[in-house]
């Protein structure tokens, strides 16, 4: 046993507690400046919600300052008396109770009233008798409370289920081999690796209670999940589908609905439930929206879709049974992007646990600096420890083979193959213009590198943007506008077909501003290296576009700047968004930098399988360059 294994139990808890403590300290600091609303409660009982209070606004900074929307979590504080107590009954002053603090969810509001559904159990008289109630938005604080509660219970391991999770977290669990049996499948298009994943998940036992599905980009993770859930429904099992984002949950449910429409005559609204708020859901999922008034009511539904945060709120209720999870199976999608405490939130809900993800794409999300031990997701930790209890989905259905071969070789060790019929998909665009830029946009080359070396010079700008320095490239930006114009002229739907990805915040801001001014349709501009802080980018991991422009900005001369290009996971995500065309904009000098070997490999790969175009300056319009310079000055003046 090595030293790392000796302290594995210690690290499983101490570093998690350290992270939660620092996150809570940060949140408490923010709470001091959080706007509060003071009102008078008018309690009433709603059939739809467990408790409902109409808070009549009396003291408020303004509703705009409070800045809540339906679905936001709040902390409510109320009570009478100056000594931290309140009276349940004004006529009997002997009945004193400690001041209350409860969490709830904003249901609706107008100019003078807030409507709140409270979770947990408390006496209706409490709200009827108190003089005033204070509200503040508290999504982060509640999520931290949920994670603390679950981590403490797993560490104590007072029930058989929690003991299993404790051993899994400590990576001390031992499992028997899975012996899958032959099954009849409802989806005939599943490939062998997808069939293996579904079969092994269906053959889990009380002793071997977890499985990992490793799904690289475009390998049909949602198709696999849909088949698995359909098979579980045939076996009369109930399932929780969850993830850290609404988009991932809705995508899985959408695919499931498509499969169930072909295999069942049941009214799907009677077996599928989506927890959440209407405004946050995909339109096709909104008819499934509903509520659960008691944890026991989970058993009334065959499939429940929820984010980890929303589901976690039910663990704070007194009726949550830690000994008997409410679901036969819990499936956590995008598990490789969720941090360990958040993943544990989903795991307490299921007797059997399926984690779906790809630790070679985006890393977990953290709001505070973390210990290096926590940089890995629980998905990555478990797939490293228990590789025999995982399936690698090995066929991708998204990208032209010349785009997909690079991540397959350099990221997935040649394990990822391209589906038949997808290998040669390409843009149906063959421009008559013979200049270097236009020819690089042709469908003849699925992958192209536009060498911006001769455009650099004064093109790269390092500026203080907000509270830290960032970079942009004026000429590279002008080149991107030139490319977008040409594809627009060729008739491509810019909003649907094209996205721009870049590692620098300032470059993303500059390109986004120019696109907004020059093109009527929205185009995705993704700041890939701020992915952990942007919901838009988080959602982008599962998305795809026919054309992706990857703007690397840097020229390889600034060693500090090149560090942002060393993360192979983000490079992987950037490349694998492209279906038919990937265009990389960067200086060949960047490929010569010694500290970005993956970029160097990418340049050599494009030289062999695509095209590299140089001498681009003669094809740029000075009007576009000047416009980019002017917009950069405006952005910097506004941010600083």
Beta strands, then each sheet from edge to edge (+ up, - down):
strand 1: 37-44
strand 2: 52-60
strand 3: 73-78
strand 4: 85-87
strand 5: 96-98
strand 6: 100-109
strand 7: 113-118
strand 8: 133-137
strand 9: 210-215
strand 10: 239-243
strand 11: 272-274
strand 12: 303-307
strand 13: 327-332
strand 14: 350-357
strand 15: 390-393
strand 16: 395-396
strand 17: 417-418
strand 18: 447-451
strand 19: 460-465
strand 20: 468-473
strand 21: 498-502
strand 22: 524-527
strand 23: 545-551
strand 24: 578-586
strand 25: 611-613
sheet 1: 1+ 2- 7+ 6- 3+ 8- 1+
sheet 2: 4+ 5-
sheet 3: 11+ 12+ 10+ 13+ 14+ 9+ 15+
sheet 4: 16+ 17+
sheet 5: 22+ 21+ 23+ 24+ 18+ 25+
sheet 6: 19+ 20-
end
